Amino acid sequence: MKNNALNIVLKLRKLGFEAYWAGGCVRDILLNKEPHDFDVVTSATPSQIQNILKNTSSVGKSFGVILVKIDNQNFEIATFRSEGKYSDSRRPDKVFWSNAKEDAKRRDFTINGMFYDPVNKQVIDYVNGLDDLKNRTIRFIGNPNDRIKEDYLRILRAVRFKNAYDFKYDKRSFEAIMQNAYRIEKVSKERVAQELNKIFSHKNRAKALDDLSQLNILKYILPEIERMKGVRQPDQFHKEGDVYIHTLEALKSLPEKSPLALVWAVLLHDSGKPDTISYPQTASDRIRFNKHVKFSAGIASKVTRRYKFSNTERQMIVYLVKNHMEIASILKMNKLNKRKMMLDPRFPWLLKLFKADIMGTKPRRFDLYNKNVILYEKIKSEYEKEQNKPNFKLLLTGNDLMTQFNLKSGPKIGKILKKVEEAQLEDKIKTKNQAVKYIKNNFTNYIK
């Protein structure tokens, strides 16, 4: 990709046009990170770019952007431009061809506003991005209020970049974000969801969530999480603090590459606690959250629908939230129900949520988690062995029942066979004679 990006610059330069790499790839190069993509800016107009390069697309031509495809890799080639007003707070009403300096000034953050000359290996910096990169600072270019009003999503982008690179906020930028936080409600839910998913994909997701709260953004995009603040928990089980602190700690414990569905499930697993808190009425009682799982699952469904998650994502998140306390009682289930729950392909995710829940709690008690892990491995191993055996065969058939007990074909036969199957799977019966005796002892009303 890097070589192709260089060749684009060389082709434009050969014909007398100014051309540089721009934006995120420059930032990443200076941070010694591998860029995910390379954008090019140039003095060539969109039509000139299309005349010079092959395999172009005009999708963004009205905004001065041409898409070029080389070796199945996409490159955005943009003409130097300045911009008019942003009536929709997303895209400029008009663009004007300009020069490199003016183009840099219309970008979002100083660390994203630098250009790089790959031929002479030189940084072109009109916005003091190098200083901010060195000082690890997120700063809007020019007037921060103006930059935010051009695209309200920059409110979330600031949080993402700050936490992705472990930077700090410039004071004026921080204040501008707080003052304009309410504007995030005007951004489409799809765009907000995309940005939140990028934030939650990073290891600093918990820090970013707390930033969203401190910057007054969280109450507009995830009020279900903001209201966890100040919701007390029983001290004997939750010395870490309120529900919000517990959630932050649980998020912090997740591995960096955790699936987004798991991250969202951890985020929302206790979201129903503010609705269900009850305070002790006697000295021996404690704070309780009866039915909070049901409320949390409902909130998870509501949030994932609001942000237009796919059906598969929503169902997974709701399942995890709905069952995150069920795992605590699985050891008390009969063998059949244990197998049914643990052989569900979603169960390993449930274990990860359970572990994060424990990690977010002080004191941490892993006894139940460890027992579940051991049982899960045992049941999984037994199941794998069963797959290598002949197909499971029921000890009795419907014909056996009709002959042995003089029964007629009908619903009763199916019900008895189902119970025989369950008893057989639980190793309560192992032979045909034991099956007949089991029926005589347990289904007297059916076989009279």
C-alpha positions in Angstrom: 0.0 0.0 0.0 2.8 2.4 0.9 4.5 1.9 -2.5 1.3 2.5 -4.4 0.7 5.7 -2.3 4.2 6.9 -3.2 3.6 6.2 -6.9 0.4 8.3 -6.9 2.4 11.2 -5.5 5.1 10.7 -8.1 2.7 10.6 -11.0 1.1 13.9 -9.9 4.4 15.5 -9.3 5.7 14.4 -12.7 3.0 16.5 -14.3 3.8 19.6 -12.2 1.2 19.2 -9.5 1.9 19.6 -5.8 1.1 16.3 -3.9 1.5 15.0 -0.4 0.3 12.3 2.0 -2.2 13.7 4.4 -4.1 13.2 7.7 -4.0 10.0 9.7 -1.3 8.3 7.8 1.1 11.2 8.6 0.2 11.1 12.3 0.8 7.4 12.4 4.1 7.6 10.6 5.3 10.2 13.1 4.1 8.0 16.0 6.0 5.0 14.4 2.8 3.2 13.8 1.8 1.3 10.6 -0.9 3.4 8.8 -4.1 1.6 7.9 -4.6 3.7 4.8 -2.9 6.5 2.8 -4.8 9.7 1.7 -3.2 12.0 -0.8 -3.8 15.8 -1.3 -2.9 17.6 -4.4 -3.2 20.9 -6.4 -4.7 18.9 -9.3 -8.5 19.3 -9.7 -10.8 16.2 -9.5 -11.1 16.1 -13.3 -7.3 16.3 -13.7 -6.8 13.5 -11.2 -9.2 11.3 -13.2 -7.3 12.1 -16.4 -3.9 11.2 -14.8 -4.9 8.1 -12.8 -6.7 4.9 -13.8 -9.6 3.0 -12.0 -11.1 6.1 -10.4 -14.5 6.7 -8.9 -16.4 10.0 -8.8 -18.4 9.3 -5.6 -16.9 12.3 -3.7 -16.1 14.5 -6.7 -18.4 17.4 -5.7 -16.3 17.7 -2.5 -13.0 17.4 -4.3 -12.3 13.8 -3.6 -11.6 11.0 -6.1 -11.3 7.4 -5.1 -8.6 5.4 -6.8 -8.3 1.6 -6.7 -4.9 0.0 -7.2 -4.2 -3.7 -6.5 -7.5 -3.9 -4.7 -6.5 -1.1 -2.4 -8.5 2.1 -2.1 -6.9 5.6 -2.0 -8.6 8.9 -1.5 -7.1 11.7 -3.6 -8.3 15.1 -2.6 -7.8 18.5 -4.2 -6.6 21.2 -1.8 -9.7 23.0 -0.7 -11.3 25.5 1.7 -14.9 25.2 2.7 -18.1 27.3 3.0 -20.7 27.0 5.8 -21.9 23.6 7.2 -25.6 23.9 7.2 -26.2 20.3 8.1 -23.2 20.2 10.6 -21.7 17.4 8.6 -20.7 18.5 5.1 -19.8 21.9 3.7 -22.4 23.6 1.5 -19.6 24.6 -1.0 -15.9 23.8 -1.5 -13.3 26.1 -3.1 -10.1 24.9 -4.6 -7.2 26.5 -2.6 -3.7 25.6 -1.5 -2.0 23.3 1.0 -2.1 25.9 3.9 -5.8 26.6 3.5 -6.5 22.9 3.2 -4.7 22.2 6.5 -6.7 24.9 8.3 -10.1 23.3 7.5 -9.2 20.0 9.1 -10.3 18.8 12.6 -7.3 18.3 15.0 -3.7 19.6 14.7 -2.3 16.0 14.8 -4.5 15.2 11.8 -3.7 18.4 9.9 -0.1 17.7 8.8 1.1 16.7 5.3 4.1 14.6 4.4 6.3 14.7 1.4 7.3 11.1 0.8 9.8 12.0 -1.9 11.9 14.4 0.2 10.8 12.8 3.5 9.7 16.1 4.9 6.7 17.1 7.1 4.7 20.1 6.1 3.1 21.5 9.2 0.9 24.7 9.0 -1.0 24.0 12.3 1.6 23.2 14.9 0.7 19.5 14.8 4.3 18.4 15.4 4.3 20.3 18.8 1.0 18.8 19.8 2.2 15.3 18.8 5.3 15.8 20.9 3.3 17.1 23.8 0.7 14.4 23.4 -2.2 16.9 23.1 -5.5 16.8 21.3 -6.2 20.3 20.0 -8.8 21.5 17.5 -7.3 23.5 14.6 -8.2 27.2 14.9 -11.3 28.0 16.9 -12.5 24.8 18.5 -16.2 25.9 18.5 -16.0 26.5 14.8 -14.5 23.1 14.2 -17.2 21.4 16.3 -20.0 23.2 14.6 -18.8 22.1 11.2 -19.3 18.4 12.3 -20.7 17.6 15.7 -19.3 14.1 15.5 -15.9 15.7 16.2 -17.0 15.7 19.8 -16.7 11.9 19.9 -13.7 11.8 17.6 -11.8 14.0 20.1 -12.5 11.4 22.8 -11.5 8.6 20.5 -8.1 10.1 19.5 -7.2 11.2 23.0 -7.7 7.7 24.4 -6.4 5.8 21.5 -3.0 7.5 21.8 -3.1 8.2 25.6 -3.0 12.0 25.0 -4.5 14.8 26.9 -7.0 17.5 25.9 -6.0 21.1 25.1 -7.8 23.3 27.7 -9.7 25.3 25.1 -10.7 22.2 23.2 -11.8 20.5 26.4 -14.0 23.4 27.3 -15.5 23.7 23.8 -16.4 20.0 23.9 -18.2 20.4 27.2 -20.1 23.5 26.0 -21.2 21.8 22.8 -21.8 18.3 24.2 -25.6 18.6 23.7 -25.1 19.0 20.0 -24.2 15.3 19.7 -27.9 14.5 19.8 -28.3 16.0 16.3 -25.9 13.5 14.8 -27.4 10.4 13.2 -27.6 7.3 15.5 -25.6 5.3 12.8 -22.7 7.7 12.9 -22.7 7.8 16.7 -22.7 4.0 16.9 -19.8 3.8 14.5 -17.7 6.1 16.6 -18.7 4.4 19.8 -17.7 1.1 18.4 -14.3 2.5 17.5 -13.9 3.8 21.0 -15.0 0.5 22.6 -12.6 -1.4 20.3 -9.6 0.1 22.1 -8.0 -1.1 25.3 -8.6 2.3 26.9 -12.4 1.9 26.5 -13.0 2.5 30.2 -11.0 5.7 30.3 -12.9 6.9 27.2 -16.2 6.1 28.8 -15.3 8.1 31.9 -14.2 11.0 29.6 -17.6 10.9 27.9 -19.1 11.3 31.3 -16.8 14.1 32.5 -17.3 16.0 29.2 -21.1 15.9 29.7 -21.5 13.8 26.5 -22.6 10.5 28.1 -26.0 11.8 29.3 -26.9 12.5 25.7 -25.8 9.3 24.1 -26.0 6.7 26.8 -28.1 8.1 29.7 -28.6 4.5 30.8 -25.0 4.4 31.9 -24.7 8.0 33.3 -27.5 7.3 35.7 -25.6 4.5 37.3 -23.5 7.2 39.1 -24.4 7.4 42.8 -26.3 4.1 42.8 -25.0 2.4 45.9 -24.2 -1.3 46.2 -24.0 -3.5 49.3 -20.6 -2.9 50.8 -20.0 -6.5 51.7 -20.0 -7.5 48.0 -19.1 -4.2 46.3 -16.4 -2.3 48.1 -15.3 -0.8 44.7 -18.1 1.7 44.8 -21.3 2.5 43.0 -22.7 0.7 39.9 -20.9 3.1 37.6 -17.5 2.4 39.1 -18.2 -1.3 39.0 -19.0 -1.1 35.3 -15.8 0.9 34.6 -13.7 -1.6 36.4 -15.4 -4.5 34.6 -14.7 -2.8 31.2 -11.1 -2.1 32.2 -10.6 -5.9 32.8 -11.5 -6.9 29.3 -8.7 -8.0 27.0 -7.9 -5.4 24.3 -9.2 -7.6 21.4 -12.6 -8.4 23.0 -15.5 -8.7 20.6 -17.7 -5.6 20.6 -20.8 -7.6 21.6 -19.0 -8.7 24.8 -17.9 -5.1 25.5 -21.5 -3.8 25.1 -22.8 -6.6 27.3 -20.4 -5.7 30.0 -21.3 -2.1 29.6 -25.1 -2.8 30.0 -25.1 -5.8 32.3 -26.1 -3.8 35.4 -28.0 -1.0 33.6 -31.2 -2.1 35.3 -29.9 -1.6 38.8 -31.0 2.1 39.1 -34.6 0.9 38.4 -34.6 -1.9 40.9 -32.7 -0.7 44.0 -34.3 -1.4 47.3 -32.7 -0.2 50.6 -32.5 -2.3 53.8 -35.5 -2.1 56.1 -33.7 -3.9 59.0 -30.2 -4.0 60.4 -29.6 -7.5 59.1 -30.8 -6.6 55.6 -28.8 -5.1 52.7 -29.2 -3.2 49.5 -30.8 -5.4 46.8 -31.5 -5.2 43.1 -34.3 -7.8 42.6 -35.1 -8.4 39.0 -32.4 -6.1 37.8 -31.4 -8.7 35.2 -34.8 -8.4 33.5 -34.6 -4.6 33.5 -31.0 -4.7 32.2 -31.9 -7.0 29.3 -34.8 -4.7 28.4 -32.4 -1.7 28.4 -29.9 -3.6 26.3 -32.5 -4.3 23.7 -33.6 -0.7 23.7 -30.0 0.7 23.4 -29.1 -1.7 20.6 -32.2 -0.9 18.7 -31.6 2.8 19.1 -28.2 2.5 17.6 -29.4 0.1 14.9 -27.3 -2.9 15.7 -27.8 -5.9 13.5 -30.3 -8.6 14.7 -27.4 -11.0 15.4 -25.5 -8.4 17.5 -28.5 -7.3 19.4 -29.6 -10.9 20.2 -26.1 -11.8 21.4 -25.9 -8.7 23.7 -29.3 -9.2 25.1 -28.7 -12.9 25.7 -25.5 -12.2 27.6 -27.1 -9.5 29.7 -30.2 -11.6 30.4 -28.2 -14.7 31.5 -25.2 -13.1 33.3 -26.6 -14.0 36.7 -27.9 -17.4 35.6 -24.4 -18.7 35.5 -24.2 -18.3 39.3 -26.9 -21.1 39.7 -25.8 -23.4 36.9 -24.1 -25.8 39.3 -27.5 -26.5 41.0 -29.2 -27.4 37.7 -29.8 -31.0 36.7 -27.4 -32.6 34.3 -29.6 -32.1 31.3 -30.0 -28.4 31.8 -26.3 -28.0 32.6 -25.5 -29.6 29.3 -28.0 -27.6 27.4 -26.7 -24.3 28.8 -23.0 -25.1 28.6 -23.1 -26.6 25.1 -24.8 -23.4 23.8 -22.1 -21.8 21.5 -22.7 -18.5 23.4 -21.7 -20.0 26.8 -17.9 -19.2 26.5 -18.9 -15.5 26.0 -21.1 -15.8 29.1 -18.1 -17.0 31.0 -16.1 -14.0 29.9 -18.8 -11.7 31.0 -19.0 -13.5 34.3 -15.2 -13.1 34.8 -15.4 -9.3 33.9 -18.2 -8.9 36.4 -16.0 -10.5 39.1 -13.0 -8.4 38.0 -15.1 -5.3 38.5 -15.9 -6.3 42.1 -14.0 -5.9 45.4 -13.4 -8.3 46.9 -13.0 -10.6 43.9 -14.3 -14.1 44.4 -13.4 -16.6 41.7 -14.5 -19.9 43.3 -17.8 -20.1 41.4 -16.2 -19.0 38.2 -13.4 -21.6 38.5 -16.0 -24.3 39.2 -18.0 -23.4 36.1 -14.8 -23.4 34.0 -14.0 -26.9 35.2 -17.5 -28.2 34.7 -17.7 -26.6 31.3 -14.5 -28.4 30.2 -15.8 -31.7 31.6 -19.1 -31.4 29.8 -17.5 -30.2 26.6 -15.1 -33.2 26.7 -17.9 -35.6 27.3 -19.9 -34.2 24.4 -16.9 -34.5 22.1 -16.5 -38.2 23.1 -20.2 -38.8 22.4 -19.7 -37.4 18.9 -17.3 -40.3 18.2 -19.7 -42.9 19.5 -22.6 -44.4 17.5 -25.7 -42.2 17.4 -27.7 -41.9 20.7 -30.4 -44.5 20.8 -33.4 -44.3 23.1 -33.9 -47.3 25.3 -37.6 -47.5 24.4 -39.6 -46.7 21.3 -43.2 -45.7 20.9 -44.1 -49.2 19.8 -42.5 -50.6 23.0 -44.7 -48.3 25.1 -47.9 -49.3 23.3 -47.1 -53.0 23.5 -45.7 -53.0 27.1 -48.4 -50.8 28.6 -51.3 -51.3 26.2 -51.3 -47.6 25.2 -52.8 -46.0 22.1 -50.8 -43.7 19.8 -51.1 -40.1 20.9 -49.5 -37.2 22.9 -49.0 -39.3 26.0 -46.5 -41.4 24.1 -44.4 -38.4 23.2 -44.4 -37.0 26.7 -43.3 -40.3 28.2 -40.5 -40.8 25.7 -39.3 -37.3 26.4 -39.0 -38.0 30.1 -37.3 -41.3 29.3 -34.8 -39.5 27.1 -34.0 -37.0 29.9 -33.6 -39.7 32.5 -31.3 -41.6 30.1 -29.1 -38.5 29.4 -28.8 -38.0 33.1 -27.7 -41.6 33.6 -30.7 -42.4 35.8 -31.5 -45.4 33.6 -29.1 -47.4 31.5 -31.1 -50.5 30.4 -34.5 -51.3 28.8 -35.7 -53.0 32.1 -34.7 -49.9 34.1 -36.6 -47.7 31.6 -39.8 -49.9 32.0 -39.4 -49.7 35.8 -38.9 -45.9 35.6 -42.1 -45.5 33.7 -44.1 -47.7 36.1 -42.8 -45.6 39.1 -43.3 -42.2 37.6 -46.2 -42.4 35.1 -48.9 -44.3 36.9 -51.6 -41.9 35.7 -50.6 -42.5 32.1 -50.4 -46.3 32.1 -53.6 -47.3 34.0 
